[in-house]
Amino acid sequence: MSVSQTFPQRLRLKSPSQFAEVYATGLFEADQVLVINLRANSLPESRMGLSIPKVCGNAPIRNLWKRYCREAFRQQQHELPKGIDFVIRPRKGAKPDSEAVAHSLHKLLQRAASKLDRTS
């Protein structure tokens, strides 16, 4: 039995109110590559939003960040903790690298899940 590797609409944060709810919690995890703001949700799956500011670079660089973040989430979504809404943004000064983004996403969400368990 194969597991779906898609990134459907239901797993995306899209509205400004969804982003605001995540930022309002004040919880975040960071390393040298990414900063992840997060909050618990009551869903059986995690949802991702992206915030790639212009200080990260020109449009092709920002698109590369988005592509790497989406791909990392798509490939790892079944291994990542469930029930988290999170917004990813690159760390200031970080360079886009697909392997670094994938490793960072996995590590930060594992730490974030334990932080959410401690706070609830």
Jmol script that loads the backbone (N, CA, C; Angstrom):
load data "model"
ATOM      1  N   MET A   1       0.857  -1.182   0.000  1.00  0.00           N
ATOM      2  CA  MET A   1       0.000   0.000   0.000  1.00  0.00           C
ATOM      3  C   MET A   1       0.898   1.239   0.000  1.00  0.00           C
ATOM      4  N   SER A   2       0.699   2.119  -0.957  1.00  0.00           N
ATOM      5  CA  SER A   2       1.517   3.327  -1.012  1.00  0.00           C
ATOM      6  C   SER A   2       0.816   4.472  -0.280  1.00  0.00           C
ATOM      7  N   VAL A   3       1.628   5.326   0.288  1.00  0.00           N
ATOM      8  CA  VAL A   3       1.122   6.474   1.009  1.00  0.00           C
ATOM      9  C   VAL A   3       1.153   7.670   0.073  1.00  0.00           C
ATOM     10  N   SER A   4       0.094   8.462   0.084  1.00  0.00           N
ATOM     11  CA  SER A   4       0.011   9.615  -0.800  1.00  0.00           C
ATOM     12  C   SER A   4       1.105  10.624  -0.487  1.00  0.00           C
ATOM     13  N   GLN A   5       1.765  11.120  -1.517  1.00  0.00           N
ATOM     14  CA  GLN A   5       2.832  12.108  -1.369  1.00  0.00           C
ATOM     15  C   GLN A   5       2.410  13.459  -1.931  1.00  0.00           C
ATOM     16  N   THR A   6       1.116  13.733  -1.946  1.00  0.00           N
ATOM     17  CA  THR A   6       0.641  15.000  -2.498  1.00  0.00           C
ATOM     18  C   THR A   6       0.617  16.082  -1.418  1.00  0.00           C
ATOM     19  N   PHE A   7       0.346  17.298  -1.841  1.00  0.00           N
ATOM     20  CA  PHE A   7       0.230  18.431  -0.918  1.00  0.00           C
ATOM     21  C   PHE A   7      -1.118  19.101  -1.189  1.00  0.00           C
ATOM     22  N   PRO A   8      -2.224  18.493  -0.683  1.00  0.00           N
ATOM     23  CA  PRO A   8      -3.563  18.988  -0.993  1.00  0.00           C
ATOM     24  C   PRO A   8      -3.889  20.311  -0.304  1.00  0.00           C
ATOM     25  N   GLN A   9      -4.913  20.978  -0.784  1.00  0.00           N
ATOM     26  CA  GLN A   9      -5.351  22.272  -0.262  1.00  0.00           C
ATOM     27  C   GLN A   9      -5.648  22.231   1.234  1.00  0.00           C
ATOM     28  N   ARG A  10      -6.185  21.124   1.727  1.00  0.00           N
ATOM     29  CA  ARG A  10      -6.577  21.056   3.137  1.00  0.00           C
ATOM     30  C   ARG A  10      -5.380  21.119   4.078  1.00  0.00           C
ATOM     31  N   LEU A  11      -4.175  20.908   3.571  1.00  0.00           N
ATOM     32  CA  LEU A  11      -2.974  20.948   4.403  1.00  0.00           C
ATOM     33  C   LEU A  11      -2.260  22.301   4.335  1.00  0.00           C
ATOM     34  N   ARG A  12      -2.916  23.300   3.738  1.00  0.00           N
ATOM     35  CA  ARG A  12      -2.299  24.609   3.575  1.00  0.00           C
ATOM     36  C   ARG A  12      -3.007  25.668   4.400  1.00  0.00           C
ATOM     37  N   LEU A  13      -2.234  26.539   5.020  1.00  0.00           N
ATOM     38  CA  LEU A  13      -2.787  27.740   5.647  1.00  0.00           C
ATOM     39  C   LEU A  13      -2.799  28.803   4.567  1.00  0.00           C
ATOM     40  N   LYS A  14      -3.956  29.435   4.358  1.00  0.00           N
ATOM     41  CA  LYS A  14      -4.045  30.389   3.259  1.00  0.00           C
ATOM     42  C   LYS A  14      -4.580  31.751   3.668  1.00  0.00           C
ATOM     43  N   SER A  15      -5.513  31.804   4.593  1.00  0.00           N
ATOM     44  CA  SER A  15      -6.145  33.084   4.910  1.00  0.00           C
ATOM     45  C   SER A  15      -5.318  33.873   5.931  1.00  0.00           C
ATOM     46  N   PRO A  16      -5.384  35.187   5.864  1.00  0.00           N
ATOM     47  CA  PRO A  16      -4.683  36.007   6.860  1.00  0.00           C
ATOM     48  C   PRO A  16      -5.090  35.672   8.297  1.00  0.00           C
ATOM     49  N   SER A  17      -6.342  35.309   8.509  1.00  0.00           N
ATOM     50  CA  SER A  17      -6.777  34.973   9.871  1.00  0.00           C
ATOM     51  C   SER A  17      -6.099  33.696  10.374  1.00  0.00           C
ATOM     52  N   GLN A  18      -5.866  32.727   9.489  1.00  0.00           N
ATOM     53  CA  GLN A  18      -5.167  31.508   9.893  1.00  0.00           C
ATOM     54  C   GLN A  18      -3.722  31.824  10.291  1.00  0.00           C
ATOM     55  N   PHE A  19      -3.071  32.689   9.517  1.00  0.00           N
ATOM     56  CA  PHE A  19      -1.701  33.089   9.842  1.00  0.00           C
ATOM     57  C   PHE A  19      -1.684  33.855  11.166  1.00  0.00           C
ATOM     58  N   ALA A  20      -2.648  34.741  11.362  1.00  0.00           N
ATOM     59  CA  ALA A  20      -2.709  35.547  12.584  1.00  0.00           C
ATOM     60  C   ALA A  20      -2.887  34.663  13.821  1.00  0.00           C
ATOM     61  N   GLU A  21      -3.698  33.617  13.709  1.00  0.00           N
ATOM     62  CA  GLU A  21      -3.889  32.698  14.836  1.00  0.00           C
ATOM     63  C   GLU A  21      -2.581  32.009  15.212  1.00  0.00           C
ATOM     64  N   VAL A  22      -1.791  31.634  14.211  1.00  0.00           N
ATOM     65  CA  VAL A  22      -0.514  30.982  14.481  1.00  0.00           C
ATOM     66  C   VAL A  22       0.446  31.962  15.156  1.00  0.00           C
ATOM     67  N   TYR A  23       0.548  33.171  14.615  1.00  0.00           N
ATOM     68  CA  TYR A  23       1.457  34.161  15.187  1.00  0.00           C
ATOM     69  C   TYR A  23       1.022  34.588  16.595  1.00  0.00           C
ATOM     70  N   ALA A  24      -0.277  34.567  16.870  1.00  0.00           N
ATOM     71  CA  ALA A  24      -0.796  35.028  18.163  1.00  0.00           C
ATOM     72  C   ALA A  24      -0.349  34.145  19.332  1.00  0.00           C
ATOM     73  N   THR A  25      -0.037  32.890  19.079  1.00  0.00           N
ATOM     74  CA  THR A  25       0.385  32.010  20.174  1.00  0.00           C
ATOM     75  C   THR A  25       1.748  32.396  20.727  1.00  0.00           C
ATOM     76  N   GLY A  26       2.601  32.954  19.891  1.00  0.00           N
ATOM     77  CA  GLY A  26       3.934  33.343  20.334  1.00  0.00           C
ATOM     78  C   GLY A  26       4.915  32.189  20.431  1.00  0.00           C
ATOM     79  N   LEU A  27       4.507  30.989  20.068  1.00  0.00           N
ATOM     80  CA  LEU A  27       5.404  29.839  20.114  1.00  0.00           C
ATOM     81  C   LEU A  27       6.184  29.733  18.808  1.00  0.00           C
ATOM     82  N   PHE A  28       7.474  29.471  18.908  1.00  0.00           N
ATOM     83  CA  PHE A  28       8.282  29.289  17.711  1.00  0.00           C
ATOM     84  C   PHE A  28       9.485  28.417  18.016  1.00  0.00           C
ATOM     85  N   GLU A  29      10.057  27.878  16.969  1.00  0.00           N
ATOM     86  CA  GLU A  29      11.311  27.131  17.018  1.00  0.00           C
ATOM     87  C   GLU A  29      12.165  27.661  15.881  1.00  0.00           C
ATOM     88  N   ALA A  30      13.478  27.679  16.064  1.00  0.00           N
ATOM     89  CA  ALA A  30      14.365  28.200  15.036  1.00  0.00           C
ATOM     90  C   ALA A  30      15.702  27.492  15.063  1.00  0.00           C
ATOM     91  N   ASP A  31      16.363  27.470  13.922  1.00  0.00           N
ATOM     92  CA  ASP A  31      17.748  27.034  13.816  1.00  0.00           C
ATOM     93  C   ASP A  31      18.438  27.948  12.806  1.00  0.00           C
ATOM     94  N   GLN A  32      19.534  27.515  12.227  1.00  0.00           N
ATOM     95  CA  GLN A  32      20.293  28.367  11.309  1.00  0.00           C
ATOM     96  C   GLN A  32      19.624  28.540   9.956  1.00  0.00           C
ATOM     97  N   VAL A  33      18.617  27.707   9.632  1.00  0.00           N
ATOM     98  CA  VAL A  33      17.993  27.739   8.302  1.00  0.00           C
ATOM     99  C   VAL A  33      16.576  28.301   8.343  1.00  0.00           C
ATOM    100  N   LEU A  34      15.755  27.831   9.271  1.00  0.00           N
ATOM    101  CA  LEU A  34      14.334  28.194   9.297  1.00  0.00           C
ATOM    102  C   LEU A  34      13.889  28.705  10.661  1.00  0.00           C
ATOM    103  N   VAL A  35      12.801  29.465  10.628  1.00  0.00           N
ATOM    104  CA  VAL A  35      12.066  29.841  11.830  1.00  0.00           C
ATOM    105  C   VAL A  35      10.639  29.335  11.618  1.00  0.00           C
ATOM    106  N   ILE A  36      10.106  28.617  12.596  1.00  0.00           N
ATOM    107  CA  ILE A  36       8.755  28.065  12.482  1.00  0.00           C
ATOM    108  C   ILE A  36       7.907  28.577  13.643  1.00  0.00           C
ATOM    109  N   ASN A  37       6.848  29.307  13.326  1.00  0.00           N
ATOM    110  CA  ASN A  37       5.841  29.697  14.314  1.00  0.00           C
ATOM    111  C   ASN A  37       4.781  28.600  14.294  1.00  0.00           C
ATOM    112  N   LEU A  38       4.205  28.294  15.467  1.00  0.00           N
ATOM    113  CA  LEU A  38       3.285  27.167  15.500  1.00  0.00           C
ATOM    114  C   LEU A  38       2.200  27.329  16.542  1.00  0.00           C
ATOM    115  N   ARG A  39       1.177  26.519  16.366  1.00  0.00           N
ATOM    116  CA  ARG A  39       0.104  26.391  17.344  1.00  0.00           C
ATOM    117  C   ARG A  39      -0.530  25.024  17.152  1.00  0.00           C
ATOM    118  N   ALA A  40      -1.150  24.530  18.194  1.00  0.00           N
ATOM    119  CA  ALA A  40      -1.849  23.247  18.103  1.00  0.00           C
ATOM    120  C   ALA A  40      -3.174  23.459  17.380  1.00  0.00           C
ATOM    121  N   ASN A  41      -3.573  22.468  16.613  1.00  0.00           N
ATOM    122  CA  ASN A  41      -4.915  22.483  16.021  1.00  0.00           C
ATOM    123  C   ASN A  41      -5.631  21.205  16.441  1.00  0.00           C
ATOM    124  N   SER A  42      -6.894  21.140  16.202  1.00  0.00           N
ATOM    125  CA  SER A  42      -7.661  19.965  16.632  1.00  0.00           C
ATOM    126  C   SER A  42      -7.897  18.999  15.468  1.00  0.00           C
ATOM    127  N   LEU A  43      -7.048  19.075  14.468  1.00  0.00           N
ATOM    128  CA  LEU A  43      -7.197  18.236  13.282  1.00  0.00           C
ATOM    129  C   LEU A  43      -6.282  17.013  13.368  1.00  0.00           C
ATOM    130  N   PRO A  44      -6.590  15.966  12.614  1.00  0.00           N
ATOM    131  CA  PRO A  44      -5.732  14.780  12.634  1.00  0.00           C
ATOM    132  C   PRO A  44      -4.480  14.936  11.771  1.00  0.00           C
ATOM    133  N   GLU A  45      -4.244  16.127  11.237  1.00  0.00           N
ATOM    134  CA  GLU A  45      -3.091  16.361  10.374  1.00  0.00           C
ATOM    135  C   GLU A  45      -2.517  17.750  10.632  1.00  0.00           C
ATOM    136  N   SER A  46      -1.317  17.958  10.182  1.00  0.00           N
ATOM    137  CA  SER A  46      -0.684  19.262  10.326  1.00  0.00           C
ATOM    138  C   SER A  46      -0.877  20.074   9.049  1.00  0.00           C
ATOM    139  N   ARG A  47      -0.923  21.408   9.228  1.00  0.00           N
ATOM    140  CA  ARG A  47      -1.081  22.307   8.082  1.00  0.00           C
ATOM    141  C   ARG A  47       0.081  23.298   8.060  1.00  0.00           C
ATOM    142  N   MET A  48       0.516  23.645   6.851  1.00  0.00           N
ATOM    143  CA  MET A  48       1.673  24.506   6.685  1.00  0.00           C
ATOM    144  C   MET A  48       1.314  25.790   5.955  1.00  0.00           C
ATOM    145  N   GLY A  49       1.934  26.883   6.377  1.00  0.00           N
ATOM    146  CA  GLY A  49       1.858  28.153   5.683  1.00  0.00           C
ATOM    147  C   GLY A  49       3.273  28.653   5.447  1.00  0.00           C
ATOM    148  N   LEU A  50       3.446  29.477   4.425  1.00  0.00           N
ATOM    149  CA  LEU A  50       4.761  30.023   4.094  1.00  0.00           C
ATOM    150  C   LEU A  50       4.741  31.535   4.163  1.00  0.00           C
ATOM    151  N   SER A  51       5.795  32.105   4.704  1.00  0.00           N
ATOM    152  CA  SER A  51       5.969  33.546   4.733  1.00  0.00           C
ATOM    153  C   SER A  51       7.411  33.822   4.324  1.00  0.00           C
ATOM    154  N   ILE A  52       7.603  34.191   3.076  1.00  0.00           N
ATOM    155  CA  ILE A  52       8.946  34.411   2.542  1.00  0.00           C
ATOM    156  C   ILE A  52       9.091  35.903   2.249  1.00  0.00           C
ATOM    157  N   PRO A  53       9.733  36.660   3.143  1.00  0.00           N
ATOM    158  CA  PRO A  53       9.817  38.114   2.960  1.00  0.00           C
ATOM    159  C   PRO A  53      10.793  38.518   1.853  1.00  0.00           C
ATOM    160  N   LYS A  54      10.644  39.746   1.387  1.00  0.00           N
ATOM    161  CA  LYS A  54      11.489  40.238   0.302  1.00  0.00           C
ATOM    162  C   LYS A  54      12.959  40.351   0.683  1.00  0.00           C
ATOM    163  N   VAL A  55      13.256  40.449   1.978  1.00  0.00           N
ATOM    164  CA  VAL A  55      14.661  40.542   2.384  1.00  0.00           C
ATOM    165  C   VAL A  55      15.421  39.249   2.097  1.00  0.00           C
ATOM    166  N   CYS A  56      14.702  38.158   1.790  1.00  0.00           N
ATOM    167  CA  CYS A  56      15.351  36.884   1.471  1.00  0.00           C
ATOM    168  C   CYS A  56      16.007  36.902   0.100  1.00  0.00           C
ATOM    169  N   GLY A  57      15.579  37.824  -0.743  1.00  0.00           N
ATOM    170  CA  GLY A  57      16.155  37.900  -2.084  1.00  0.00           C
ATOM    171  C   GLY A  57      15.120  38.304  -3.107  1.00  0.00           C
ATOM    172  N   ASN A  58      15.526  38.229  -4.353  1.00  0.00           N
ATOM    173  CA  ASN A  58      14.613  38.589  -5.431  1.00  0.00           C
ATOM    174  C   ASN A  58      13.589  37.461  -5.654  1.00  0.00           C
ATOM    175  N   ALA A  59      12.688  37.667  -6.585  1.00  0.00           N
ATOM    176  CA  ALA A  59      11.587  36.722  -6.795  1.00  0.00           C
ATOM    177  C   ALA A  59      12.061  35.286  -7.060  1.00  0.00           C
ATOM    178  N   PRO A  60      13.066  35.063  -7.913  1.00  0.00           N
ATOM    179  CA  PRO A  60      13.497  33.672  -8.123  1.00  0.00           C
ATOM    180  C   PRO A  60      14.022  33.008  -6.847  1.00  0.00           C
ATOM    181  N   ILE A  61      14.709  33.762  -6.002  1.00  0.00           N
ATOM    182  CA  ILE A  61      15.213  33.200  -4.742  1.00  0.00           C
ATOM    183  C   ILE A  61      14.052  32.891  -3.802  1.00  0.00           C
ATOM    184  N   ARG A  62      13.088  33.804  -3.706  1.00  0.00           N
ATOM    185  CA  ARG A  62      11.921  33.553  -2.846  1.00  0.00           C
ATOM    186  C   ARG A  62      11.131  32.348  -3.347  1.00  0.00           C
ATOM    187  N   ASN A  63      10.991  32.212  -4.652  1.00  0.00           N
ATOM    188  CA  ASN A  63      10.286  31.056  -5.210  1.00  0.00           C
ATOM    189  C   ASN A  63      11.034  29.757  -4.912  1.00  0.00           C
ATOM    190  N   LEU A  64      12.357  29.819  -4.922  1.00  0.00           N
ATOM    191  CA  LEU A  64      13.157  28.648  -4.582  1.00  0.00           C
ATOM    192  C   LEU A  64      12.916  28.237  -3.131  1.00  0.00           C
ATOM    193  N   TRP A  65      12.886  29.213  -2.214  1.00  0.00           N
ATOM    194  CA  TRP A  65      12.566  28.923  -0.811  1.00  0.00           C
ATOM    195  C   TRP A  65      11.203  28.236  -0.708  1.00  0.00           C
ATOM    196  N   LYS A  66      10.207  28.790  -1.402  1.00  0.00           N
ATOM    197  CA  LYS A  66       8.859  28.206  -1.332  1.00  0.00           C
ATOM    198  C   LYS A  66       8.850  26.789  -1.869  1.00  0.00           C
ATOM    199  N   ARG A  67       9.518  26.575  -2.980  1.00  0.00           N
ATOM    200  CA  ARG A  67       9.567  25.246  -3.585  1.00  0.00           C
ATOM    201  C   ARG A  67      10.229  24.243  -2.639  1.00  0.00           C
ATOM    202  N   TYR A  68      11.348  24.616  -2.035  1.00  0.00           N
ATOM    203  CA  TYR A  68      12.054  23.716  -1.125  1.00  0.00           C
ATOM    204  C   TYR A  68      11.224  23.407   0.122  1.00  0.00           C
ATOM    205  N   CYS A  69      10.553  24.410   0.669  1.00  0.00           N
ATOM    206  CA  CYS A  69       9.728  24.193   1.864  1.00  0.00           C
ATOM    207  C   CYS A  69       8.542  23.295   1.555  1.00  0.00           C
ATOM    208  N   ARG A  70       7.861  23.548   0.459  1.00  0.00           N
ATOM    209  CA  ARG A  70       6.714  22.704   0.079  1.00  0.00           C
ATOM    210  C   ARG A  70       7.144  21.268  -0.163  1.00  0.00           C
ATOM    211  N   GLU A  71       8.259  21.096  -0.864  1.00  0.00           N
ATOM    212  CA  GLU A  71       8.734  19.759  -1.177  1.00  0.00           C
ATOM    213  C   GLU A  71       9.147  19.005   0.088  1.00  0.00           C
ATOM    214  N   ALA A  72       9.811  19.684   1.013  1.00  0.00           N
ATOM    215  CA  ALA A  72      10.199  19.040   2.269  1.00  0.00           C
ATOM    216  C   ALA A  72       8.959  18.591   3.034  1.00  0.00           C
ATOM    217  N   PHE A  73       7.943  19.458   3.097  1.00  0.00           N
ATOM    218  CA  PHE A  73       6.715  19.091   3.791  1.00  0.00           C
ATOM    219  C   PHE A  73       6.014  17.938   3.072  1.00  0.00           C
ATOM    220  N   ARG A  74       5.929  18.011   1.761  1.00  0.00           N
ATOM    221  CA  ARG A  74       5.246  16.976   0.987  1.00  0.00           C
ATOM    222  C   ARG A  74       5.887  15.607   1.207  1.00  0.00           C
ATOM    223  N   GLN A  75       7.204  15.553   1.187  1.00  0.00           N
ATOM    224  CA  GLN A  75       7.890  14.267   1.329  1.00  0.00           C
ATOM    225  C   GLN A  75       7.855  13.725   2.751  1.00  0.00           C
ATOM    226  N   GLN A  76       7.790  14.616   3.740  1.00  0.00           N
ATOM    227  CA  GLN A  76       7.872  14.177   5.137  1.00  0.00           C
ATOM    228  C   GLN A  76       6.550  14.231   5.885  1.00  0.00           C
ATOM    229  N   GLN A  77       5.467  14.603   5.234  1.00  0.00           N
ATOM    230  CA  GLN A  77       4.220  14.881   5.953  1.00  0.00           C
ATOM    231  C   GLN A  77       3.720  13.713   6.802  1.00  0.00           C
ATOM    232  N   HIS A  78       4.014  12.486   6.421  1.00  0.00           N
ATOM    233  CA  HIS A  78       3.518  11.342   7.182  1.00  0.00           C
ATOM    234  C   HIS A  78       4.424  10.991   8.355  1.00  0.00           C
ATOM    235  N   GLU A  79       5.625  11.561   8.396  1.00  0.00           N
ATOM    236  CA  GLU A  79       6.562  11.323   9.493  1.00  0.00           C
ATOM    237  C   GLU A  79       6.515  12.451  10.523  1.00  0.00           C
ATOM    238  N   LEU A  80       5.959  13.586  10.137  1.00  0.00           N
ATOM    239  CA  LEU A  80       5.945  14.760  11.007  1.00  0.00           C
ATOM    240  C   LEU A  80       4.842  14.644  12.051  1.00  0.00           C
ATOM    241  N   PRO A  81       4.983  15.369  13.169  1.00  0.00           N
ATOM    242  CA  PRO A  81       3.929  15.358  14.198  1.00  0.00           C
ATOM    243  C   PRO A  81       2.595  15.843  13.637  1.00  0.00           C
ATOM    244  N   LYS A  82       1.517  15.309  14.173  1.00  0.00           N
ATOM    245  CA  LYS A  82       0.170  15.672  13.716  1.00  0.00           C
ATOM    246  C   LYS A  82      -0.432  16.728  14.632  1.00  0.00           C
ATOM    247  N   GLY A  83      -1.426  17.448  14.115  1.00  0.00           N
ATOM    248  CA  GLY A  83      -2.172  18.395  14.939  1.00  0.00           C
ATOM    249  C   GLY A  83      -1.473  19.715  15.181  1.00  0.00           C
ATOM    250  N   ILE A  84      -0.650  20.157  14.220  1.00  0.00           N
ATOM    251  CA  ILE A  84       0.060  21.423  14.361  1.00  0.00           C
ATOM    252  C   ILE A  84      -0.202  22.287  13.126  1.00  0.00           C
ATOM    253  N   ASP A  85      -0.526  23.555  13.361  1.00  0.00           N
ATOM    254  CA  ASP A  85      -0.528  24.558  12.298  1.00  0.00           C
ATOM    255  C   ASP A  85       0.789  25.306  12.436  1.00  0.00           C
ATOM    256  N   PHE A  86       1.521  25.467  11.349  1.00  0.00           N
ATOM    257  CA  PHE A  86       2.801  26.156  11.450  1.00  0.00           C
ATOM    258  C   PHE A  86       3.064  27.017  10.210  1.00  0.00           C
ATOM    259  N   VAL A  87       3.828  28.077  10.445  1.00  0.00           N
ATOM    260  CA  VAL A  87       4.235  28.986   9.380  1.00  0.00           C
ATOM    261  C   VAL A  87       5.752  28.967   9.327  1.00  0.00           C
ATOM    262  N   ILE A  88       6.276  28.715   8.130  1.00  0.00           N
ATOM    263  CA  ILE A  88       7.718  28.642   7.924  1.00  0.00           C
ATOM    264  C   ILE A  88       8.204  29.942   7.307  1.00  0.00           C
ATOM    265  N   ARG A  89       9.347  30.415   7.797  1.00  0.00           N
ATOM    266  CA  ARG A  89      10.047  31.498   7.116  1.00  0.00           C
ATOM    267  C   ARG A  89      11.536  31.240   7.219  1.00  0.00           C
ATOM    268  N   PRO A  90      12.298  31.685   6.225  1.00  0.00           N
ATOM    269  CA  PRO A  90      13.747  31.483   6.274  1.00  0.00           C
ATOM    270  C   PRO A  90      14.391  32.361   7.329  1.00  0.00           C
ATOM    271  N   ARG A  91      15.446  31.874   7.919  1.00  0.00           N
ATOM    272  CA  ARG A  91      16.227  32.653   8.868  1.00  0.00           C
ATOM    273  C   ARG A  91      16.978  33.728   8.098  1.00  0.00           C
ATOM    274  N   LYS A  92      17.095  34.897   8.686  1.00  0.00           N
ATOM    275  CA  LYS A  92      17.792  35.992   8.024  1.00  0.00           C
ATOM    276  C   LYS A  92      19.230  35.576   7.714  1.00  0.00           C
ATOM    277  N   GLY A  93      19.621  35.750   6.474  1.00  0.00           N
ATOM    278  CA  GLY A  93      20.970  35.408   6.050  1.00  0.00           C
ATOM    279  C   GLY A  93      21.142  33.974   5.577  1.00  0.00           C
ATOM    280  N   ALA A  94      20.125  33.123   5.727  1.00  0.00           N
ATOM    281  CA  ALA A  94      20.228  31.730   5.282  1.00  0.00           C
ATOM    282  C   ALA A  94      20.110  31.663   3.765  1.00  0.00           C
ATOM    283  N   LYS A  95      20.779  30.677   3.188  1.00  0.00           N
ATOM    284  CA  LYS A  95      20.725  30.453   1.743  1.00  0.00           C
ATOM    285  C   LYS A  95      19.835  29.248   1.461  1.00  0.00           C
ATOM    286  N   PRO A  96      19.043  29.298   0.385  1.00  0.00           N
ATOM    287  CA  PRO A  96      18.160  28.163   0.074  1.00  0.00           C
ATOM    288  C   PRO A  96      18.955  26.915  -0.321  1.00  0.00           C
ATOM    289  N   ASP A  97      18.701  25.825   0.393  1.00  0.00           N
ATOM    290  CA  ASP A  97      19.331  24.534   0.126  1.00  0.00           C
ATOM    291  C   ASP A  97      18.300  23.461   0.467  1.00  0.00           C
ATOM    292  N   SER A  98      17.933  22.645  -0.505  1.00  0.00           N
ATOM    293  CA  SER A  98      16.830  21.700  -0.311  1.00  0.00           C
ATOM    294  C   SER A  98      17.094  20.709   0.820  1.00  0.00           C
ATOM    295  N   GLU A  99      18.301  20.177   0.916  1.00  0.00           N
ATOM    296  CA  GLU A  99      18.600  19.209   1.972  1.00  0.00           C
ATOM    297  C   GLU A  99      18.586  19.862   3.347  1.00  0.00           C
ATOM    298  N   ALA A 100      19.123  21.072   3.436  1.00  0.00           N
ATOM    299  CA  ALA A 100      19.136  21.779   4.721  1.00  0.00           C
ATOM    300  C   ALA A 100      17.715  22.120   5.163  1.00  0.00           C
ATOM    301  N   VAL A 101      16.863  22.522   4.223  1.00  0.00           N
ATOM    302  CA  VAL A 101      15.473  22.845   4.544  1.00  0.00           C
ATOM    303  C   VAL A 101      14.743  21.597   5.026  1.00  0.00           C
ATOM    304  N   ALA A 102      14.918  20.479   4.341  1.00  0.00           N
ATOM    305  CA  ALA A 102      14.241  19.239   4.744  1.00  0.00           C
ATOM    306  C   ALA A 102      14.686  18.790   6.135  1.00  0.00           C
ATOM    307  N   HIS A 103      15.973  18.824   6.391  1.00  0.00           N
ATOM    308  CA  HIS A 103      16.501  18.417   7.699  1.00  0.00           C
ATOM    309  C   HIS A 103      15.994  19.360   8.792  1.00  0.00           C
ATOM    310  N   SER A 104      16.056  20.660   8.514  1.00  0.00           N
ATOM    311  CA  SER A 104      15.634  21.663   9.484  1.00  0.00           C
ATOM    312  C   SER A 104      14.146  21.529   9.809  1.00  0.00           C
ATOM    313  N   LEU A 105      13.309  21.350   8.783  1.00  0.00           N
ATOM    314  CA  LEU A 105      11.870  21.216   8.995  1.00  0.00           C
ATOM    315  C   LEU A 105      11.571  20.040   9.919  1.00  0.00           C
ATOM    316  N   HIS A 106      12.168  18.904   9.651  1.00  0.00           N
ATOM    317  CA  HIS A 106      11.915  17.717  10.464  1.00  0.00           C
ATOM    318  C   HIS A 106      12.359  17.945  11.909  1.00  0.00           C
ATOM    319  N   LYS A 107      13.562  18.443  12.093  1.00  0.00           N
ATOM    320  CA  LYS A 107      14.110  18.662  13.432  1.00  0.00           C
ATOM    321  C   LYS A 107      13.278  19.687  14.216  1.00  0.00           C
ATOM    322  N   LEU A 108      12.928  20.795  13.575  1.00  0.00           N
ATOM    323  CA  LEU A 108      12.185  21.848  14.270  1.00  0.00           C
ATOM    324  C   LEU A 108      10.777  21.410  14.643  1.00  0.00           C
ATOM    325  N   LEU A 109      10.113  20.664  13.770  1.00  0.00           N
ATOM    326  CA  LEU A 109       8.756  20.218  14.100  1.00  0.00           C
ATOM    327  C   LEU A 109       8.766  19.167  15.202  1.00  0.00           C
ATOM    328  N   GLN A 110       9.798  18.350  15.282  1.00  0.00           N
ATOM    329  CA  GLN A 110       9.901  17.397  16.393  1.00  0.00           C
ATOM    330  C   GLN A 110      10.052  18.160  17.712  1.00  0.00           C
ATOM    331  N   ARG A 111      10.926  19.172  17.719  1.00  0.00           N
ATOM    332  CA  ARG A 111      11.101  19.991  18.922  1.00  0.00           C
ATOM    333  C   ARG A 111       9.827  20.753  19.254  1.00  0.00           C
ATOM    334  N   ALA A 112       9.146  21.256  18.225  1.00  0.00           N
ATOM    335  CA  ALA A 112       7.917  22.018  18.429  1.00  0.00           C
ATOM    336  C   ALA A 112       6.827  21.150  19.040  1.00  0.00           C
ATOM    337  N   ALA A 113       6.720  19.910  18.584  1.00  0.00           N
ATOM    338  CA  ALA A 113       5.697  19.011  19.118  1.00  0.00           C
ATOM    339  C   ALA A 113       5.919  18.768  20.612  1.00  0.00           C
ATOM    340  N   SER A 114       7.175  18.602  21.006  1.00  0.00           N
ATOM    341  CA  SER A 114       7.422  18.386  22.427  1.00  0.00           C
ATOM    342  C   SER A 114       7.146  19.657  23.219  1.00  0.00           C
ATOM    343  N   LYS A 115       7.425  20.816  22.626  1.00  0.00           N
ATOM    344  CA  LYS A 115       7.121  22.094  23.299  1.00  0.00           C
ATOM    345  C   LYS A 115       5.603  22.254  23.477  1.00  0.00           C
ATOM    346  N   LEU A 116       4.828  21.895  22.446  1.00  0.00           N
ATOM    347  CA  LEU A 116       3.371  21.981  22.545  1.00  0.00           C
ATOM    348  C   LEU A 116       2.839  21.021  23.602  1.00  0.00           C
ATOM    349  N   ASP A 117       3.426  19.839  23.703  1.00  0.00           N
ATOM    350  CA  ASP A 117       3.001  18.875  24.726  1.00  0.00           C
ATOM    351  C   ASP A 117       3.244  19.428  26.126  1.00  0.00           C
ATOM    352  N   ARG A 118       4.363  20.117  26.310  1.00  0.00           N
ATOM    353  CA  ARG A 118       4.683  20.674  27.625  1.00  0.00           C
ATOM    354  C   ARG A 118       3.771  21.834  27.989  1.00  0.00           C
ATOM    355  N   THR A 119       3.357  22.637  26.995  1.00  0.00           N
ATOM    356  CA  THR A 119       2.528  23.810  27.280  1.00  0.00           C
ATOM    357  C   THR A 119       1.058  23.470  27.457  1.00  0.00           C
ATOM    358  N   SER A 120       0.624  22.323  26.948  1.00  0.00           N
ATOM    359  CA  SER A 120      -0.818  21.999  27.075  1.00  0.00           C
ATOM    360  C   SER A 120      -1.094  21.020  28.175  1.00  0.00           C
TER     361      SER A 120
END
end "model"
wireframe off; spacefill off
backbone 0.3
color backbone group
